[in-house]
Each structure stands twice: as structure tokens, then as C-alpha cells.
Amino acid sequence: MGGCFSKERSGEKESWPEGEEERPKQYSWDQREKVDPKDFIFSGLKDETIGRIPGKVAGQQFVIQDCENCNIYIFDHSATITIDDCTNCIFFLGPVKGSVFFRNCRNCKCTLACQQFRVRDCRKLDVFLCCPTQPIIESSTNIKFGCFQWYYPELAFQFKDAGLSIFNNMWSNVHDFTPVSGEFNWSLLPEDAVIQDYVPPPTTEELKIVRVSTEANRSIIPISRGQRQKISEEECLVVLFASDYTTANARKLIDEMVGKGFFLVQTKEVSMKAEDAQRVFQGKASDFLPLLNNEMASVHIT
């Protein structure tokens, strides 16, 4: 049994002490820090090194446009980033929850991580990428891709804030919306490409406080061969089921295997269903069904 009660309101207006005005109501959204969109735009810059350090973007949208001969570093996570009409620029873009969209850019180099990567009307871009979905190019030529390779202490937390997994990276599985018969609009960067030759760490005092490393063994993203030509027909799939130490165990395994001369083809963090287990483990699938409640990481080695 329940009841609903209300108090009859008086027709008189509630009175306030003489000489005082009625206080305006306060709402939670009134207490939020005001955001100035101009803080998240780089426009019309030339011959500058500029950026944002960790904590200065904090998930906002960012726009970069009409820049020339600039080095631009976004050391934070963001919602989306659009880059328009830039020439001869270098970019580092921290984890982006949504899309990164390059339009009408020329001769640029970049390292970035995002949920979706798109390029339209661009010429000569070198891209070191982490992206869990298929990168897309359109009406563009001479676009080259490599695997993301970068580290600074805040980066792992920024990946989580952006909802990105360090193990899901389709950097080399590129889709060209406007292919030309007999021509290739995109290709893969050399496997021995030195990333700091393309996207060097910043040298300005403001940005040097971010402790950057471009060494392969410190990269937050496992460096995979992707869709490069196979070196060997012998392959191995390693599955790690979710636990408190899955990420650390996967990274340790990868480091040990690469140190012994194996090559990492790709990694994947997925939720496995019973039918998936049957396909992967076949006759032994029943042994693994109790472990399928959480996401798992897989490592493909050759």
C-alpha cells in the first residue's frame, strides 16, 4: 500500500526579507567551467611549433585549419579533430574518441590514434596510425601508412578516456573509395621507417615537459606488421582470457616473442561467444566456455 501526498500552495507569493532580492536558482550545469571554443582551434599559423599538454583539451572537439610549416602536438584526448587546408605540417594527435578527418592537406606527416580515420582530397601524407576501424581515403594520392609508435606517461589513461583499446589496430587495412585502375593511391611505409624522422618530439620549453619516447620497446601500442607480405607460412594464435593482469601479460608475451625473433602480425581485444570458441578451439571448446564472461586479447604471431 502506498500514498501520494501534496501540500496545498497558498495563493500568496513567498515573501523574502525586506531589502533582499529573490536568489536565482542554482543548477549543476551552472557550476561547470565555461569552455571557450577558441581554446580548441589552431587557425592560420605559419612556421610555428604549438600544442596542448595533458589536461588542456580533456575530451573537447579540436579544429586545425590553414596552417603552413607548423609542428602541432595535441598531448591529450579529444572528441573529434578536423584538419583542413594544411601544408608541410607535422602532427601528433593524442587519442580521439571519434573521428580524425584530413581534408585538402598537402605534404604532411602525422602520428595519431582515433576511432575512425578519414582522408579526402589530400596529397602526400605519411601516417603512423592506431585505429580500430578501417582507415578510409577518398580522392587522395600518395598516402602512406605505418603503425603508431609513441609513448608518454599519460597516454595509457588517455586511451581509456577515449574508449580505445591499445590492442585493436587496423592501421594497414585501408579502404580507398576512389581507386584508379592501374594506380595505387596508398601504400605502407617501410618497415624500418624511423618515426622520429617523420614526427620528431617537440623541442619548445612548453611542450618538452611531456616526457615523450619514440622507442619501439616503449610504444603504448604493440607494433604489428599488419597486412605486409608474410615472412613465413608458420603462424601462431595466442589467446589470453580476461583477468586483472591481461594487458600486462599480453605485453610481456609480445616483448618476449619479438625478442626471440618472432614477428607480431596483429592483436585484437574482443568478446568471445560460445560459437566463436567452438570455431577457434574446436574439440576443446568446452574447456574454455567458463572463461568467456569478459573480453579477451588475442595475439597473432608469425
KEVO-876792 format. One record per atom (N, C-alpha, C): x, y, z. Coordinates in steps of 0.1 Angstrom, whole numbers, plus 5000, padded with zeros to 4 digits. Atoms other than C-alpha are relative to their C-alpha. Layout:
<pts>
XYZ
...
</pts>
This chain:
<pts>
500849885000
500050005000
500950125000
499249875001
501250354992
499150125000
500849885000
500150704993
500850114993
499349885007
500951034974
499450125007
500549884992
500751354994
500550134994
499649875005
500951714984
499550105010
500449894991
500652045003
499450114991
500649905007
498252294991
500850135001
499249885001
500052604979
499250125003
500749874998
499052944991
500050084988
500149915012
497953194965
501050125002
499149884998
500353444981
501449964996
498650025004
503853484967
500949995013
499150024988
506553364991
500850135002
499449874997
507953665009
501549985003
498650004997
511653755013
500350115009
499749894991
513353965039
500150144993
500049875006
512954335032
501450044996
498749965005
515754475012
500849904992
499350105007
516754144997
499349954988
500650055012
516154024962
499949845000
500150155000
515053664955
501249944992
498850065005
518053454948
499749914988
500250095012
518253284913
500349865004
499850144997
518052904914
501449964994
498750055005
521452724910
499849864995
500050135005
521752424888
501449944998
498650065000
524652174885
500750054987
499349965012
525352274849
500550155001
499549874999
525752634860
501450015007
498750004993
528752524881
501249954992
499050055008
530652384852
500950114995
499149905005
533752554840
499750044986
500349955013
533052764809
501149964990
499150055011
534652634777
500050114989
499949915011
535952884751
500449934988
499650075013
535952734716
501350044994
498749955005
538852954707
501249935005
498950074994
541052744730
500349874993
499850135007
540552444707
500050024985
499849985015
541352594673
501450064998
498849955005
544652644656
499750044985
500449955013
544052864625
501050104995
499249905006
546253054601
501450015005
498749994994
549552964617
501049974989
498950035009
552852964599
501450005007
498750024994
556352844609
500050015015
500150004985
555252774645
500049865005
500150124992
555652494670
499050035011
501149974991
552452484691
499349875004
500750124995
550352234711
499350025012
500750004988
548452144741
500649885009
499550104991
549851954771
498949925007
501150084994
547951684790
499150085010
501049934991
544751804807
499550134994
500449885006
544352104784
498949994989
501050025010
541951954759
498849925006
500950074992
540151704781
498749964993
501250065006
537751544756
499350104991
500849905009
536751864736
500349974985
499750005015
536551894698
501150094997
498949915004
539552044681
500050024985
500049965014
539952224648
501450054996
498849955005
543152284629
499850034985
500349965014
543052484596
501050114996
499249895007
545052694572
501450025007
498749994994
548452614588
501149964990
498950035009
551752604570
501349995007
498650024994
555252474580
499950005015
500250004985
553952414616
500249855005
500050124993
554652144641
499050015011
501249994991
551452074661
499949875008
500050124991
551251844691
498850025010
501250014990
547951754710
500349895009
499650114990
549151564741
498849985009
501150034992
545651494753
498949934992
501150075008
542451304744
499050114996
501049915005
539751474724
498849934994
501350065006
536251414709
500249974986
499850015015
536951474672
501150114997
499149905006
539651654652
499950014985
500049985014
539351804618
501250094996
498849935005
542451924598
499750044986
500349955013
541752144568
501150094994
499249905007
543952314542
501450035007
498649984994
547352254559
501049944991
498950035009
550652234541
501349995007
498750014994
554052104551
500050005016
500250004986
552952034587
500349875006
499850124993
553851774613
499050005012
501050014990
551151654637
500249885009
500250114991
550951444668
498650025007
501349984995
547351384679
499849885010
500350104990
546651204712
498649934997
501150085003
543750954714
498750084998
501249935004
540551074697
498849915001
501150094998
537250924708
499249984987
500850025013
535550984674
501050004988
499350005013
537051074640
501150104999
499049905005
540151244626
499850014985
500349985015
539351394592
501050104994
499149915007
542051544570
499350034986
500649955012
540751754541
500950104993
499249915008
542751924513
501350045007
498749984994
546151884530
501149954991
498850045009
549551854513
501249985008
498750024995
552851714523
500150015015
500150004985
552051644560
500449865005
499650134993
553351384585
499350005013
500750014987
551451264615
500049875007
500250124992
551151024643
498850025008
501349974993
547650974658
499349875003
500950114997
545150744674
498650055001
501449955001
541450764668
499149884997
501050105003
538250564664
499749984985
500250005015
537850654627
500950104994
499149915007
540350794603
499650014985
500549975014
539350964570
500950114994
499249915008
541351144543
499250034987
500749965013
539751344514
500750114994
499449895008
541351554487
501450045006
498749984994
544851514502
501149944990
498950055008
548251464486
501249995009
498850024993
551351314501
499950025016
500150014985
550551224538
500749875004
499450124993
552750994560
499349995013
500950014989
550550854587
500449885009
499850114990
551550644618
498849995008
501450004996
548150524629
499749895010
500750104992
546250344656
498550024998
501449985003
542650294645
499349865000
500650135000
540250004654
499049984989
500850025012
538250064622
500850024988
499250005012
539250054586
500350154996
499749875005
541050374575
499550024986
500749975013
539350544546
500750124993
499549895007
540850764519
499150024988
500949965011
538950944491
500650114992
499549905009
540151144461
501350055005
498749974994
543651134476
501149914993
498950075006
547051024463
501350005009
498750014993
550450914478
499850015015
500350004985
549050844513
500749875005
499250114995
551450614532
499749985015
500450044986
550650424565
501149925007
499150094992
552750284593
499249995014
500650034987
551950154628
500450115010
499849904989
551550404657
501249955009
498850044991
554750414678
500350135008
499849884992
554850664707
499749975015
500350024986
554850694745
500250135007
499849904989
554450944773
499249955012
500650064988
553350874809
498450005000
501449984999
549751004805
499249934989
500650055012
549050824772
499149885002
500850124997
547650494786
498650055006
501249954994
545050684807
499150074989
500749925010
544150904777
499349904990
500650105008
543450584756
498749955007
501250044993
540950474783
499050115000
501049895001
539350814784
499350024987
500649995013
538850804747
499349874995
500750125003
537450454748
500749914989
499250075010
540250304726
500849895007
499250104995
541949974732
501450004993
498650005006
545749954726
500249884991
499850125007
545249614711
499249994987
500850005012
542749704683
500550104990
499349915009
544649854654
500049944986
500250045014
543649814617
500850104991
499249895007
546350064605
500349974986
499650045013
547149874574
498949954991
501250055007
543649764563
499250124994
500549875005
542950074542
499049984989
501050015011
539850124520
500150134992
499949895009
540150354490
498650014993
501349985006
536750494480
500150034985
499949965014
538050624447
501349944993
498950065006
540550374433
500150034985
499849975014
542150434399
500749874994
499450125006
542850134376
501450024997
498550005003
546550054374
500850095009
499349914991
547450304401
499749975015
500250034986
547850284439
500150145007
500149874993
546750584459
500650005014
499450024987
548150444491
500949895001
499050114999
550950224503
500450005015
499550014986
552750114535
501450065001
498749944998
555750304549
501049885001
499050104998
559050104550
499949955014
500150064987
559049864579
501150055009
498949944992
562350014591
500050155001
500149854999
561050374590
500250045014
499749954987
562350574619
499050115003
501149914998
559350754634
500450145003
499649864996
561251054648
500650074988
499649935012
562551124613
498750064993
501349955006
558851184603
499350105010
500749924990
557351314636
500950015012
499149994988
560051434660
499350055012
500549944988
559351514696
500250155000
499849855000
558851884703
501250055008
498849944993
561752104714
499750135007
500449884992
559852404728
499949985015
500050024986
560052464765
498749955006
501450034995
556252444770
499749854998
500450145003
555952104753
501049905004
499050094996
559251954764
499749935014
500350054987
557651894798
499349864999
500650135003
555851594782
501149914997
498850095001
558251304786
499749904989
500350085012
558051164751
501149904997
499050105005
559750844739
499449944987
500450065013
559550714703
500749864998
499350135001
561550394711
498949894998
501050105003
559750084698
499649925012
500350094989
560049884730
499250085011
500849934990
558250164749
498750054995
501249965006
555450224725
498749955007
501350044994
551950214741
499349904992
500650095010
550750034710
500949894996
499250115006
552149694701
500350024985
499749975014
553949744668
499949874992
500450125008
552449504643
500450024985
499649995014
553349414607
498750024992
501249975007
549649434597
499949914987
500250075012
549049334561
501250004991
498850025008
552649334550
500149864995
499850145006
553849034529
500549915011
499650104990
554248724550
501549964999
498650044999
557748634561
500149855000
500050144998
556848274570
498649954999
501350065000
553948034565
499649955013
500350054986
554247924601
499450125008
500749904992
551848114623
499549955013
500550054987
550548104659
499150115005
500949914994
547548254676
500049975015
500050014986
547748314713
498850085006
501249944994
544648384734
500250025015
499949974986
544648554768
498750045005
501349964994
541448554788
500150105010
500049884992
540448854808
500349975015
499750014985
541948894843
500550145004
499549874995
543449174864
501350044993
498749975006
546749144845
500149974985
500050045014
545649064809
500950094992
499249905009
547249384794
501549985003
498550014997
550549344813
500549864995
499650135005
550648974804
500249994985
499950005014
549949034768
501350084995
498849925003
552649304766
501349925002
498850084997
555149074783
500249894990
499950105010
554348794759
500650054987
499649945013
554749014729
501550045000
498649964999
558049154741
501049885000
499250125000
559448804748
500149944986
500050075013
558348664714
500850084990
499349915010
559648964694
501549995003
498650014996
562948934714
500649874995
499550135005
563248574702
499949994985
499950005015
562948674665
498649974994
501350025006
559148624660
499550144996
500649875005
557048894642
498650015004
501449984996
553849034655
499250044988
500949975012
551149034628
498950095004
501049914995
548249184648
499549955013
500650034987
546449194681
498650045000
501549965000
542749214690
499549975014
500750014987
540749274721
498549984997
501450035004
537249114717
499349935011
500850094991
534348954735
499749874992
500150135007
534248584725
498749935005
501250074997
530948404723
500249854999
499950155000
530348024726
500349954986
499850055014
530147984688
501450044995
498649965004
533448174684
501049915006
499150104994
535147944709
500049874993
500150135007
533847644690
500950014987
499349995013
535347774658
501650015003
498649984997
538747874674
500649875007
499450114992
539247584699
499549864996
500650125005
537147324681
499749895011
500450114991
537146994701
500250045015
499749964986
538547164733
499250135004
500849884997
535947454732
499450005014
500850014988
534047324762
501050035012
499049974989
537247364784
500150155002
499849854999
537147744777
498750085002
501349934999
533447824779
499950085014
500149924987
533647924817
500850135000
499149885000
536248194808
499550114990
500549915011
534048374782
499250125005
500949894995
532348624805
500650144997
499449865002
534848914799
500750004986
499249995012
536849044770
501349945001
498750075001
539948864758
500950074990
499149945009
543048964740
500649884992
499450105008
544448764711
501350064993
498849965005
547948784697
500449914988
499750075012
548848674661
501450024997
498550005002
552548584657
500449914988
499450095010
554548454628
501550005001
</pts>
